[in-house]
Amino acid sequence: MPSRERNAEYKPLLYTTTVRNPERIKYNLFILKKFENKILTDEVATAVVAELIKYGLYRPMKVSDEVKSIWKQTSGGEFAISLLDDKQVTKIITDNPQQHKEAGFDWGYPSRFATIFDLAKEFGFVYFKTNEKIEFSELGNILVDIVDVEIGGNNEITLNLKNPEREQSVFLQSLARSQRANPFVRVLNDNIPLLLLLQTIRLLNSDSEYGNGAGLSRKEIPLLLFWKDNNATGLYLRIKDLRRDYGYTPSDEVIIDICINEIMEGQYKKFDPRSIMNDYVDEFIRKMRMSGLISLRGAGRFIDINHNEDNKVEYILNNYSDYERFEDEHKYFEYMSSIDDKLISQKSEEVSEEKTNDLLVEWLKTYEWETIKNELHILATHKTSKDDVLKFLAAPVRLEFLTALAIKSKLPNVKVIPNYSCDDTGLPTSTAGGNKGDIECFEEDKGILVEVTMAEGRTQTMMEIWPIERHLEDFIKNNNFEAQAIFTAPTIYADSKRQIDYVKYSKQLVIRDYAIDSLVEYLENKDKLYEVC
């Protein structure tokens, strides 16, 4: 079906309503990779969505109780615990016709395919067009290579992430180039949102009169989402006037009035004002944080530059502020997908163990014990956090952060060194790498290595217990002291317990396992983290 040109218009920035958590793009690309170099037809597009359903990555509403029981054990947008069979998938597709239409694609599942993968195309990860080959870029292949999936004898899905820190590097390169007025979306707004954000924050923070050193407030972000061009000075001056008139708490009505009647001058696509002040802002923050350049301050009320990454910020502003505009879709894709080795090589400021421990103490001023306990229970029950900071952390990252906080809160004399990458506030930007444990704790002359996971079932046993054994051996060798490990997850799988017992008797290594809620109970009732077993 031929593509229809859409009339360009000014629009507030919304990258996608389908893949809200950008960390999940790599999972969808892992499935699409199976169809690389195939000619994209309606049948192929439908087959891709069917494969997403099979793995639990796309979950239509009308399904059997059996399918519901499989899917409820993991969050939407993530791999299910096991594959569906072809009969189940066919029935789901038949029972859930898609009332959906995208330009250039037929009604139904072909258009659903486009919606799921449009952002990956816009970010330069994959290129597709009806009746043309599906084409992966080097950036897209990096994301796919992070995902390691094995299928067991009973169709269990085992997921492992290899070198997850590479994901941030991929998104950094895409966001440094991503243009509003690109040929895939064809809007009139003309800027690079990440650059406009960085430039505006710098101007605000250098303002001695109305700058506060904390960056841009959530209330002010809609102005950037509506902004027509790349004039950061103009945006900064408008925000300065806003702060002079209303401080940091203007009403939603004031913000919407500025966006519609002043910035857009009445030329805009209709939208829900409530969404602009909440959903659009949250979606924007999630994408910007994927660059690693953005920190949250003031309990999530402000977004600012992560000063651990000042070298990267300086490089981007110096090399991407002047940019070429594109009319041709494939040429834009080639531009977006190219690797910038110089950007990748920019060094981040290293955070010392002492500073990491001190930053945890600072976060305890924001999160008291009851809040930490409640947020850990939310993770244990696979629910969604409403906290203005924690909701921006993917569940595995959030579990590492909250576990470190919980230990430091209840056992303040324990030195707690999490190994996740973090911004200049100590908030994690990715999980700990695979070459060492998640959280290293030091209590008097002993060590406790804390390993956490959101994995359950067979994945938990296969991908977590063996690495813990290796990490614990290295931890003991490197520090030359008595040490043991604590392993926590939403629930502890029976096979994991058996494997832990095997390690204990074969290697004389102590691994203590706790479901998340049980670890919370332990911390509430014990005065030591190390336990004689």
Summary of the structure (lengths in Angstrom):
residues: 533
radius of gyration: 24.1
end to end distance: 67.9
largest distance: 73.1
contacts: 1745
relative contact order: 0.09
helix: 49%
strand: 12%
